[in-house]
Amino acid sequence: MDKIARALEKTRDTRSLFMGKGAVKRTPEMFKFLFPGKKAIVVADNNTWKVAGEQVDALLREEGLCDESAFIFNEPDLYAEWSFLEDLEKRLRSTEAIAVAVGSGVINDLTKLASHHLGRKYMIVGTAASMDGYTAYGASVTFEGNKQTFDCPAPLGMILDPVFAAAAPKGMSASGYADMIAKVPAGADWMLSDAVGSEKIDPFSFGLVQDGLKEMLAESAKIAAGDIDATEKLSEGLIMSGFAMQALQSSRPASGMEHQFSHYWDMDGLCMNGKHVSHGFKVGIGTLVSTACLEFLLNQDIEGLDADKCAEAWPTLEEMENDIHRIFAAKPAHAARALTESRGKYCSKKEIAAQIRALQAAWPELKKAIAEQIFSFAEVKAHLTAVGAPYEPEMIGISKERLRETFDGIPYMRSRFTSADILLRCGLLPAAREYLFGKGGIWEI
């Protein structure tokens, strides 16, 4: 059984995937299989309508599967924001038709959540290899200025034609690639979490993301050149990542410390030149920081640490809350989230000592495994450069000072256990900060 078939056996929502050259022509076939007796309505924006939406709409009409006029977003800088969601919901509520989304991240998330609110399933025809959220549960939508992930099922069906994906604007494949290279340090973070007993690795989900990952990432130059076969491999990797998250009902298989930078900057409403910075580009910079932290960690004498001394230095919850208020003094929304997340994963001094001892016991083999798992910092930077993705924080509008500020807040921003938590527990965070931003550091300030 091939990888896609095995993945579909484990997914909780998605029942069908057509991927390959010419796959878009099979849209009516999939719709009839998944939604017998139903009619469709195409959801797109001005760009995706021209790329594939008009063709999808015509194919469905030829088969008598579509009577409704398509819903097309006309906004030039459309993003996944609640007001746009309400517009789509209003239109879908006026019909019983099933949404066939044609687009990538924004169109998919808006259609996913709107359909869920109306108690319906939907399907997606992807137009770019730009992110891993196509087949993931949940939708990332900005509500009251804060980007949040809302629980909702993944699409019932997915179609991706690599011919369209390879022809998409280069920045989209570069963004998808940056989202995929993030899975490398994310896998290492899960290994660390497993070692201390925080969150055990699920072998199926881990393998679905990691198997063949480095081989696919080696084709960064081909992806940048619009090579159809290389773009198809990237697309498959992104879709498999979504399936892994769907199977586990968690983003853990595809998200570690590096994604926390993106979440932080989402809360900041990060824009550059008046436009929202893509998820993948934010994650790519986070991947550089995460990789640097892992390399730093591999060079530390973990086995020589005094676990009891580290535990004694561990702050009380009240002390940690005071640190959070100090770090986020100018960002009340960030402080509120940090307090909630940190309370959710706070450990006693006894638990900290136990976690450090567990890490020390696993370290001889774990250190080798992590070294084999990750790319070097130089390799990550070279791959991002080759694919056309940002490789310096300033390229997404983040100064070195702002990157350092973000780094200071990362250990508190999410309850998920990552390498940042190892650094914090082992008392290594100040040294890591100096390694990154101090004299002679990677981003010297």
ZIWO-V266578 format. One record per residue. N is the residue number from 1. PHI is phi in whole degrees, 0 to 359 (* if undefined). OMEGA is omega as a letter, one per 30 degrees, with the letter a starting at -180 (* if undefined). NEAR is the number of other C-alpha atoms within 10 Angstrom. Layout:
N/PHI/OMEGA/NEAR, N/PHI/OMEGA/NEAR
This chain:
1/*/a/6, 2/283/a/6, 3/300/a/11, 4/295/a/17, 5/297/l/12, 6/295/l/12, 7/295/a/22, 8/295/l/18, 9/292/a/11, 10/262/a/17, 11/292/a/21, 12/265/a/16, 13/241/a/20, 14/282/a/25, 15/252/a/18, 16/212/l/19, 17/222/l/21, 18/247/l/18, 19/221/a/21, 20/144/a/17, 21/299/a/15, 22/84/a/14, 23/299/a/16, 24/300/l/26, 25/293/a/15, 26/268/a/15, 27/304/l/22, 28/299/l/22, 29/301/l/12, 30/295/a/20, 31/299/a/23, 32/296/l/16, 33/291/a/12, 34/275/a/17, 35/230/a/16, 36/301/l/10, 37/81/a/9, 38/259/l/13, 39/246/a/21, 40/249/l/28, 41/225/a/24, 42/277/l/25, 43/242/a/28, 44/207/l/28, 45/245/a/22, 46/301/a/14, 47/287/a/15, 48/289/l/23, 49/296/l/21, 50/291/a/11, 51/290/a/19, 52/214/a/19, 53/299/a/26, 54/296/l/15, 55/293/l/15, 56/299/l/22, 57/300/a/25, 58/295/l/14, 59/298/l/19, 60/292/l/24, 61/292/l/16, 62/301/a/11, 63/266/a/11, 64/70/a/12, 65/257/a/22, 66/215/l/21, 67/246/a/13, 68/280/l/14, 69/289/a/11, 70/296/l/19, 71/264/a/18, 72/238/l/18, 73/288/a/18, 74/258/a/11, 75/294/a/10, 76/291/l/9, 77/241/a/8, 78/296/l/15, 79/216/a/19, 80/283/a/20, 81/235/a/19, 82/301/a/16, 83/295/l/12, 84/291/l/18, 85/299/a/22, 86/296/l/13, 87/300/a/14, 88/293/l/20, 89/301/a/19, 90/301/a/12, 91/291/a/12, 92/294/a/21, 93/293/a/13, 94/277/a/8, 95/216/l/12, 96/263/a/13, 97/293/l/19, 98/270/a/21, 99/287/l/23, 100/246/a/29, 101/284/l/29, 102/233/a/29, 103/161/l/24, 104/234/a/23, 105/301/a/23, 106/294/l/20, 107/300/a/24, 108/296/a/29, 109/295/l/29, 110/296/a/26, 111/289/l/29, 112/300/a/30, 113/286/l/26, 114/298/l/27, 115/297/l/24, 116/298/l/18, 117/299/a/12, 118/263/l/12, 119/72/a/8, 120/240/l/17, 121/268/l/23, 122/206/l/28, 123/226/a/32, 124/232/l/28, 125/252/a/29, 126/284/a/27, 127/244/a/26, 128/204/l/28, 129/266/a/34, 130/250/a/30, 131/190/a/28, 132/260/a/26, 133/275/l/24, 134/310/a/32, 135/254/l/29, 136/272/l/28, 137/288/l/29, 138/86/l/24, 139/226/l/26, 140/267/a/20, 141/226/l/22, 142/280/l/21, 143/232/a/14, 144/53/l/10, 145/81/a/13, 146/239/l/16, 147/287/a/21, 148/229/l/16, 149/261/a/14, 150/259/l/15, 151/294/l/14, 152/192/a/18, 153/293/l/23, 154/290/l/32, 155/297/l/25, 156/288/l/21, 157/215/a/23, 158/221/l/25, 159/235/l/24, 160/220/l/26, 161/259/a/25, 162/297/l/30, 163/297/l/21, 164/292/a/19, 165/297/a/26, 166/291/a/25, 167/270/l/18, 168/294/l/18, 169/311/a/13, 170/305/a/20, 171/298/a/20, 172/286/l/25, 173/294/l/29, 174/298/l/27, 175/293/l/27, 176/297/l/28, 177/297/l/34, 178/298/l/32, 179/293/l/27, 180/283/a/30, 181/293/l/25, 182/295/a/28, 183/292/a/26, 184/292/l/26, 185/292/l/30, 186/298/l/28, 187/296/l/25, 188/296/l/26, 189/299/l/28, 190/293/l/26, 191/298/l/22, 192/294/l/26, 193/299/l/22, 194/298/a/17, 195/297/a/22, 196/267/l/21, 197/84/a/14, 198/280/a/15, 199/209/a/15, 200/291/l/13, 201/289/l/19, 202/267/a/14, 203/303/a/9, 204/295/a/16, 205/294/l/23, 206/298/a/21, 207/293/a/17, 208/299/l/23, 209/275/a/24, 210/274/a/21, 211/296/l/12, 212/79/a/12, 213/296/a/18, 214/294/l/16, 215/295/l/9, 216/294/a/20, 217/293/l/23, 218/293/a/12, 219/262/a/19, 220/302/a/23, 221/293/l/17, 222/295/l/15, 223/297/l/27, 224/298/a/23, 225/277/l/16, 226/80/l/19, 227/295/a/17, 228/294/a/20, 229/295/l/16, 230/294/l/22, 231/293/l/30, 232/295/l/23, 233/296/l/20, 234/299/l/28, 235/300/l/29, 236/297/l/21, 237/299/l/26, 238/295/a/26, 239/293/l/27, 240/297/l/26, 241/298/l/31, 242/298/l/28, 243/297/l/31, 244/297/l/30, 245/295/l/28, 246/295/a/26, 247/296/a/23, 248/269/a/18, 249/55/a/18, 250/201/l/15, 251/274/a/19, 252/308/a/22, 253/297/a/30, 254/235/a/28, 255/214/l/25, 256/226/a/29, 257/303/a/30, 258/298/l/28, 259/287/a/24, 260/293/l/26, 261/295/l/24, 262/297/l/24, 263/299/l/20, 264/300/a/20, 265/287/l/19, 266/299/l/21, 267/294/l/16, 268/283/a/15, 269/68/a/14, 270/304/l/18, 271/227/l/15, 272/222/a/12, 273/55/l/8, 274/80/a/8, 275/237/l/11, 276/293/l/15, 277/282/a/19, 278/296/l/23, 279/305/a/20, 280/298/a/29, 281/293/l/26, 282/294/a/29, 283/295/l/29, 284/300/l/33, 285/293/l/30, 286/300/l/25, 287/295/l/32, 288/298/l/25, 289/294/a/23, 290/299/l/30, 291/298/l/26, 292/299/l/21, 293/293/l/22, 294/293/l/24, 295/298/l/17, 296/301/a/16, 297/298/a/18, 298/295/a/16, 299/264/l/9, 300/263/l/11, 301/275/a/10, 302/297/a/19, 303/293/a/15, 304/272/l/8, 305/293/l/15, 306/267/a/14, 307/300/a/23, 308/293/l/16, 309/293/l/13, 310/298/a/18, 311/293/l/21, 312/295/l/14, 313/281/a/13, 314/296/a/21, 315/289/l/17, 316/292/l/14, 317/299/l/15, 318/296/l/10, 319/295/l/11, 320/295/l/17, 321/297/l/19, 322/295/l/13, 323/299/a/15, 324/297/l/22, 325/298/l/18, 326/289/a/12, 327/296/a/17, 328/252/a/18, 329/303/a/12, 330/263/a/10, 331/226/a/13, 332/300/l/11, 333/293/l/13, 334/296/l/21, 335/299/a/21, 336/298/l/14, 337/292/a/15, 338/298/l/23, 339/297/l/19, 340/296/a/15, 341/293/a/17, 342/289/l/20, 343/296/a/17, 344/291/a/12, 345/241/a/13, 346/295/l/16, 347/240/l/17, 348/285/l/13, 349/300/l/20, 350/296/l/13, 351/293/l/12, 352/297/l/22, 353/299/l/22, 354/294/l/17, 355/295/a/23, 356/294/l/24, 357/294/l/20, 358/297/l/16, 359/297/a/21, 360/296/l/19, 361/295/a/15, 362/273/a/15, 363/301/a/19, 364/306/l/12, 365/278/a/9, 366/295/l/18, 367/300/l/18, 368/295/a/11, 369/296/l/13, 370/291/l/21, 371/299/l/14, 372/283/a/11, 373/289/a/17, 374/268/l/22, 375/278/l/18, 376/287/l/16, 377/303/a/18, 378/297/l/11, 379/292/l/12, 380/300/a/24, 381/297/l/19, 382/295/l/13, 383/294/l/21, 384/297/l/25, 385/297/a/17, 386/295/a/19, 387/275/l/23, 388/90/l/21, 389/261/l/27, 390/300/a/22, 391/230/l/21, 392/228/a/18, 393/301/a/20, 394/298/a/14, 395/288/l/14, 396/242/l/20, 397/83/l/14, 398/249/l/19, 399/286/l/15, 400/300/l/18, 401/296/l/13, 402/289/l/13, 403/296/l/20, 404/296/l/18, 405/300/l/13, 406/297/l/20, 407/304/a/21, 408/298/a/17, 409/270/a/20, 410/304/a/21, 411/300/a/24, 412/253/a/29, 413/273/a/23, 414/208/a/23, 415/286/l/16, 416/296/a/24, 417/279/l/21, 418/223/l/27, 419/299/l/25, 420/299/l/26, 421/288/l/21, 422/297/l/22, 423/301/a/19, 424/293/a/16, 425/293/a/22, 426/273/l/22, 427/71/a/17, 428/259/a/17, 429/297/l/19, 430/299/l/12, 431/292/l/13, 432/295/l/20, 433/299/l/15, 434/293/l/16, 435/299/a/18, 436/277/a/23, 437/239/a/18, 438/280/a/14, 439/300/a/11, 440/79/a/11, 441/284/a/13, 442/299/l/15, 443/240/a/19, 444/304/l/14, 445/246/*/14
